[in-house]
Structure formats: C-alpha cells, structure tokens
Amino acid sequence: MTTVAVVGLGKIGLPLAAQFAGKGLDVIGCDVMSEVVESINRGRSHILEEPGLDERVKKAVAEGRLKATTDTTAATSKADVVVVIVPLMVAADHTMDYRNIDSATQAVARGLRRGTLIVYETTLPVGTTRQRLGPALAAESGLVAGVDFHLAFSPERIYAGRVFDDLRKYPKIVGGIDAASTDKAVEFYRQVLDAEVWPVANAETAEFTKLAETTYRDVNIALANQLALYGANRDVNVGEAFKAANSQPFSHLHRPSIGVGGHCIPVYPHFLFNADPDLRLPPLARAINEEMGAWAVALATERVGSLQGVPVLVLGVAYRADVREDAFSSAFRLRDELKASGARVYGHDPYFPGEHLESMGFEPYDLASPAQARVAILQAGHAAYRDFDPGKIPGLELFVDGRNALDRATFDRAGIAYVGIGR
C-alpha cells in the first residue's frame, strides 16, 4: 500500500490529500498550523469554499485513509511519496521569499528514506527543483537526488472552487530531474488521477509550462484591454468584434477587464522576467494590466470632474468573482489611484466583513443602507451584483463596469451613465 505525505494543506493541498485518499492510498497531511491539523483529524475541512471537499475529508478520515500532523519529518519517514504544495511567498514588489518552501524542504529531508519519490507542485522559477530544492534535500538527508531518491516537478493547474473538476479535466504535466524520476512520478499520478498524465523532458520543462500558460493569459488580457480601448474610441462594438474574431480557430482573444488579480497571473510572469531583462513582452503586458485602474480613474475624472472629496464606491474587493480571496486584487491598485486623486473610497464585497475592508483601506459600504456616491466601479463581478439597482445609490452619476458583467439597459433606464471596458 502506497503512503503519501502531502506537505501544505491549503486550498490546493487539502483537496489533493482528499483525492489521493479517495483512490485508496494512505495519506498523511502535513501543516505547520495546529488548528488546521486538528480540524482535519476531526473530519472537518477548514477550506469552506471548495464544493465536495468537506464530505471527502470526512469520509477519508472516517475510513482511516487520511490523518494530519504538524510533524512533517515523521510523516516523510513513513511515506513512499511526498507531494509538496507549500506556497512560494511573493512580496508586494514581486520579490520571492523562499523561507516557507525551504523550511518545508528541510523538514522533508530530515525524514527522507531511500527510494522515496518527492514531487513539488508549488509554482517555481525555472530550475528551482534541480538547482535549489534537490541540493537542499541532499544536504540535509545525506542522500543523493536521482540515486537514492526520486525528484520531480508537476505544476498544479487547478482553479479554486472547482478543484475536483479540474483534476479530472486537465492533463497532469510531470517532469523529473532524470528519466527514472519522471517515470516514477508518472506512475504515481496515473494511480491517483483520472486525467491524462503527460511526461515532459525534465523538471525545467514542467516548471516552465506553468509559467508559460499563466504569462500567456496575462499577455492576452493586456492585448484585449488595448484592443477594447482602441475600438471603443472608434464606434466599434468590441464584444461583437471579439466574438467574430474568435470564430477563426487561431484567434483566442480574452475578455478585457479592469485588472488581473490572484496568486497566479499577476505574479508568475515575474518568475520569468525578473531573472531575464531581455524578455520584453511579459513586463509590458504586466504594466498595461496594472494601468487599468488609472484608466478607470481618468475616465471618472473626465466624466464627473475632479474627484477631490468625491465619494467613489468600489464593488468587489476579491480578485475575481465569487471567491473569498483578495490576493493581488486589482481593487488595491484602484484604491490607490482613487486616493491619489483625492476621492473618498468606499468598498463593498459580500464575501468580506466590514472590518476586513477597513483594514484594506476602504470605508465599508452598506448596500442595504446606501450612502452618497457619485461614481461606482465594479471590480469583481460577483453573482450578488447581477441584480444591482443603480437607482438606489444616492447621487450616482457614473457606473464603470470593470468586468463587463452588468446590463447597460438597467443604467439607461435609471438615467445613470454607464461605461464598460470597450463598451
């Protein structure tokens, strides 16, 4: 019977642990947070927004397939496979902080046995598995990577809120530091996943795959933003134009938006171009997407005049629709641009309490008891806003739909100016 240690029980790690247990493996989940470990050992998921996760954790724990511990070293000493999904922390200036993943690696190394397979799923700069993590494992354990233990990289490619669907859908990319490590990792993932497993040339290729796919999306969104703003100034129906263009199978224009947020798209391109100044397109795309907040503020200033002292409502602080997560949200760039213009910045988000919004630099806004606001900007297209009634906002003159999510006719009927991205 294969025993798997999953190191890091966050939004991806815990679903992975439940997935492996559901395939009949014995799984030891490892996390530095004792409250997370205690919750799991009681059969409860601390991740509340993932459909089906709580039921899977409860079942796996009840069947004795899943248990959790804060002792990663002890768990590793019992494991045939170790999957590490500890986040690589990234600061606001996009510099990388390896302390968490280095600490997890050292804990794994102290319990490492000969013949163990170690797979990193944390998104990493190209070369990190071979050049940083492999040597660290070897130095702490006294074992040789590729000789005494297998080492591979396999990027997580799943979306919070639909993890189990994505685990069935997307091919699992696997690359080892040598052929034997690749083969061992492919064998493992074919045992625990229903999706196709794709071996690639090496760990570097697997690392680069994740960076390439996220950078592609960032660049494409930047292109969509540029084209949308261009077309909107020339009497173009941008939505129709994009749909028509995408009817040609080689065109895959994304949707324009007020910005790009989250742990992935605004972050991972930096893993490429921070280390290589000759990469010109990815940093330009990053700059274009980051400037969309300034575009919205300039638009508001053009339409209503100076924003000095003007109440402006930002709807949605989460980085995308219907998630309780605000990592690198474009709401923060929008907040900064509005405050620099002198505006009084209100924030509303159905997924966050007022105290959190206040801690993030927004004045909490109550849609049930609305205050005066001359401008409202939709930053996250939550389902809760689909029935938004602009007529209930006292003094509202301009609505900027940063996600092109709402029906313009609603605003026309209320006599309130409406502008979308390219609309």
N, C-alpha and C positions, 0 to 999 in steps of 0.2 A: 504494500500500500504506500503510495506516494504521500509524503508530508510536505506541505508548503508553508513557508513563513511569508506573510505579507507585511512589509515594513512601511508603515504610514497608513492610517485608517481614516483618511479624509473622504472627500466627495467622490474620489475615484478608487482609492484603496479599499474601502469597505465594500463597495459593490463587487470589486474583483474578488475579495475574500469570499463573499457570498456565492459568487459564480463558481469559484473553484470547489467550494464545499458542496454545491448543488450537483457537481459532476462526480461526487463520491470520494473526493480527496479529504484528508485530514488537514485542516487549516489552522495555523496559529497566527492570529493578527497581532501586530506589534505597534504600540504607540507610546509616546512619551507622556501623554495626558492620562492620568489615572482615572479621571471621570469618564473618559471615552472607553477605556478598558472595562470599567465597572458596568457601564451601560450595556455594552455588548455581551458581557458574561451573564447579564440578567435577561438576555434575549431581546434587547431593545436597540434599535438603530438611533444614533444621535444625529444622523442626516435625515431631515424630515421631508425634504422636497423631492426625493427620488422615488417614483412610483414602484411599488412592489418590493422595495428594499427591506422595510421593516418586517414584512412577512417572511422573506427569505432568511433574514438574520435569525428571527425567532425559530424557524424550522431547523436551521443548521445547528444552532446551539442546543435545541431540544434533542436532536439526533446525535449529539456529541461530535459533530463534524467541525464545529467552529468554536474556538475559545480565544481569548485575548489576554495579552500580558504587556507589562511595561519593560520586561527583560528581553530585549532583542537578542542578546548574546545567547541566552539559554534556548530561545526559540530556534535560532540558527543551528545550534548544536544538535537539534533533533530533526532538522529539515533536510530533505533531498533537493528542494528547490527553494530559493529565496527570491521574491519579487520585491524590488524597492521602488516605492512611489512616494517618496518624501519630496516636498516641493523645493526647487531651487529658488531661493528668495531673490526678488528683484526690487531694488530701491526706486524711489520716485524718479531719480535721474537715470534709471535703467542700468545701473551697475549691478553686478551679480554678487550675491552673498552666498558662498558655498557652505557656511557653517553647519546648517541643518543636515545637508546631504553628506558632508564629510563626517559628522558625528554619527549618523546612521551607518555609514560605511565602516567606521571603526568598530562600532558595536557588532555588526555582522562579522567582521574579520576575526574578532575575539572568539567567536563560536564556530568558525568555519572548519568544516571537515573535508577530507579528500573526497573527490567525486561529486561534490555539490555543484549545482547549476545556480548561478546568480544572474538575474536579469534586472536591468534598470529600465523603468518605464517613464521616469521623470524626463521631461523635455530638457535637452542639454545642448550646449555648443558642440560643434563637430570636433571629435577627437577626445572628448572628456572621458568616455568609458575606458578607452585604451590608455590614455596618457595620464589621467588623474586618478580615477577610481580603481582601476586594476592595480597600479603600483601601491595605492593605499591599502587595498585588501592584502596584497602580498607582504608588505612591510609589517603589518600588524599580526598577520596569521603565520608568517614564515613559510607559506605555501606559494607555489608558482602558478600564476594565471596561465591557462592553456595547457598546463601539465598536470597540476594537482587539482585544479577546479576549473569549471567551465564558466565563461563570462560572455554575456550578450546584452544587446540593447534592443528594446521593442517599444516604440513610442505609443503612448495612449492616444487614441484617436476618437474619443467619445465626448459626448455633449451632456453636460449636467441637465438632469430632468428627463433623459431618455437613454441612460447608460446601457440598460439591458437590451434595448432595441439595437443600439449601435454595436454592441458586442456580437450580435448575430449578423449584422449587416456589412460592416467594413472589413476588408481584408486585414489580417494581422501581419504587420511588417516585422521581420526578425533578421538581425544581423549580429554575428558573433565576432570575437577577436580572432577566431580561427574557424576552420571548417567544422571541427568537432563540436565547438561551442554552438555554432549555428544549428547543426543537426540536432543537438540535444534540446535547444530551445524550441525548435520547430516541433519536435516530438512532444514536448510538454504542452505547447499551445494547441496542438491538434487534439490532445486529450481533454482539454478543459473548455474549448470554444467550439461553437458551431459554424463560425465564419471560416472562410478560406484563409490559410496561413501562407504568407509569401516570404520565402527566404530571399535575402538580398546579399550582395557581395561581401559585406562586412559591417561591423558596428558603425563605422563612419557613414556608410550609405544609409543605414537605418536612422541615425541621428539627423542627417541632412534631409531625409524625406519629410520629417515633421516640420522642420524649419522652412522647407520649400513650399509645402502646402499652405502653411499659415501666411507666409510672405506673399504668396500668390493672391490670397484673399485680400490682404491689406492693399496691395498694388491695384487690384481690380476695383476695390471700393473707391480708392483715390481717383482712378480713371472715371468711374461712374459719377463721382462728385464733380469733377472737372467738366465732363460732358453735360451733366444736368444743368450746371450753372451757365454754361455756354448756350445750350439750347433754349433755356428759359428766357434769355435776353433776345431771342430771335424768333419768337412766336412759334416755337416748336412744342408739340405735345411730347414731352420727354418719355413718359411712361409708354405711350404707343410706339415711339421710335425704338426704345429699348426692346420691347416685345417683338417688334418687327425684325430688328437686327438679330435677335436671338433665335429667330426661326431658321436662320442659316446655321447649320450644325457646328461651325467653327467659331461662332460668337457666343460668349458666355458672360455678357455684361451683368454685373451685380447691381444691387439696389443702392442708390445714393442715400446718404444719411448725414446726420449732424455730427457724427464722430464714431469712433470704434473703441470699444472698451473690453474689459475682461482680462483674464490671466494670459490669454494666448496671443491674439492677433496684434495688439499694440506692443507686445513685449518681445516675442520671439524673433521678429526681424532684427532686433538689436543684437541677438546672438550671432548674426551673420555680419552685419556691417560695423559693429563696434570693433571687430577684430580685423576688418579689411576695408580701408578707406577707398579702395578702388571700386567698391560696389556703389553705384550712383543712383540707380532707380529705387531700391527699397528705402533709403533715407528720404528721398524726395516724396515718395508716397506717404511716409510717416508724417512728414511736415504738412502735406496737403490735408490729410485727415485731421491732424491736430488743429489746423486753422479753421475748421468748420464752425467752431464756437465763436471765433472772432467774426466770421461771416454773418452769423445769426445776430450778433450784437450790432454790427454795422448796418444790417438790414433794419433792425428795430430803430436805430438812431435815425436812419433815413426816413422811416415812415412816421415816427411819433415825435421826432426831435430829440433834444438832449435827454439822456437817461438819468441825469443828476437828481437823486432823490426819488426817482420814479419806481414804484413797486412793480417788480417783474416776477412772475411765477414760473418756476421750472417744474414740469410734471414728469416724474420718474427720475430717480437718482440711481437706480440699479443700472448695471452696464448693458443689459438687454431686457427685453420684455419678459415679465413673469418669472423672474428669479430673485431670490433674496441675496443678492451679491452685488457689490459696487466696486470691485477691484478695477482700478484704472478706468473708471467710468468717465465718459466724455462730459458727464454732468459737472465734474470738477473743473475742467477747462472752461466750460460755460460759466460756472460760478465765478471763476477768477476774472474772466473777461467782463462780466456784468459788473462786478465790484469795482474793477478798474475804471469803468465808465461812470461810476457814481450811483449805480442803481441800488435799490433796496431789494435783496434777493430772497424770495420765498422758495421753499421746496416742499413738494408733496410726493409721497410714494406709499402705496398701500402695503408694501412689504416691510417698511421700516417705521419704527415708532418715532415720535417727535424728538425724543432725546437723542436718537442717533442722527437724525437730520441736523439738529442743532450742533452736535459735535462735529459734523462735516461742513459747517459753515453756512447752513441755510436757516432761515427763520421758518419754523414749521407752519404749514398752511392747512387749514381745515376746510375741505370742500363742502362739508355739511353746514358750516357757518362761515361763508366766504368773506374775506376782506377785500379791499380795493386792490385791483391790479390792472394796469394799463396794457401790459404785454404778458402773454403766456407762451411758453415754449415747451412743446412735447419732446422730451429727451428719450424716454423709454416707452414704447408702445404697449403698455400693459393692457390686458383684456379689460381691466376695470375702467379704462378711459374710453372704451368704444362708444359708450352712451354719454360721453361728456356733453354737458349742456353749457355752451359758452355764454348764454344769456343770463346765467345765474352768477357770473363773476362781475361784481360791480365795477363799472368803468372800463371794462375790457375793450380795447380798440384794435389790437393786433394779435393774431394767433400764428405762431410759427410751428409748423408740423415737421419736426426734425426727423420723423420716420415715415412720412407719407402714409400715416396709418388711419387718418380720420377722413370723413366725407366732407368735402368743401361745401356742399349744399347746406349743411347744418349751420355753417357760419354765415353764408349768404343770407339765409332766412333771418338770422339774428342781427344782420347789419354789421357784422364784425369782419374786418379784413383778414384774409387767410392767405398764407404763403407756405408752400411745401418746398422740398429740395427739388428744384426743377419744375415745380407746379405753380 
